[in-house]
Amino acid sequence: MGGVYIRCSVDVSVNWGRSDGTNIPVLSRIQYLDSGIRLQISELQRSDEGDYVCTGLVRGVGSTVFPVKLFVHG
């Protein structure tokens, strides 16, 4: 029996920001991966530490917010 490829067709948009409402600056060391689901920050700096929020918006349904706390050691 062959395999099946299933794709979710929900129209979801993902936005990242800081919990205090400030936007994440567009820098060469910050990348959004997997259609924005993952946020990658290279060359971490002390100023990167803090509270972030990932907001998932589903058109016509609603949204959900996932808080993330980033600690920078060293």
N, C-alpha and C positions, 0 to 999 in steps of 0.2 A: 504494500500500500504506500502511496506517495505522501509527501509532506504537504502541509497547508500553510500559506502565508496569510496572516490576519493583520489588518491594519486598523487602528483606531482612527475614526474620521471626525472626532470631536475637534471643533475649532477652539483651541486653547492658546492663549498668549500668556507669556510669563514676563514679569517685570521685577527687576531687582532695585533696591534702594537702601538707604540707611534708615534706621528706625526713627531718627529725628526728622525725617522728611527731606533730607538733602539727597541730591542725586549722586550716583557714583560717577566720578569724572571719567571721561573717555581718555584712556591712556594706553600706550602700546603694551603695557604690562598687564592689562585687564582684558580678559576675553570672555565672551558668552559662548558656551558650547552646547551642543544638542538642542538647538532651537531656543536657547536661553535658559534651559532647565538647569544647567550647571554654570556657575560663575568661577572663573579661574583667575587668581591674582598671583603673578610671579614676582620675584624680588620683593617679598613682603617688607613693609616699612611699619614703624610704630604707629603711624597715622592710619594704617589700615585696620587697626584693632577697633573693635566696637560691635554694635548691634546692627545686623542687617535684616531685611525682610524680603522674602520671595513671595510675590503675589501672583496667583494663577487665576486668570479670568477666562471663564467659559461663556461664550456669546449666548445670550438668551437664558442662561441658567443662573449664574452668579459668580462668586469669587471665593477664594480661600487664601489665607495669609499664613505663611510659615516663617517664624522668627529664627534667626541663626545668630549665635554669638561667636565672634572670632577673637581668639587670643593670640598675640604675637609674643613669643618668648625669645630672649637673646638679643 
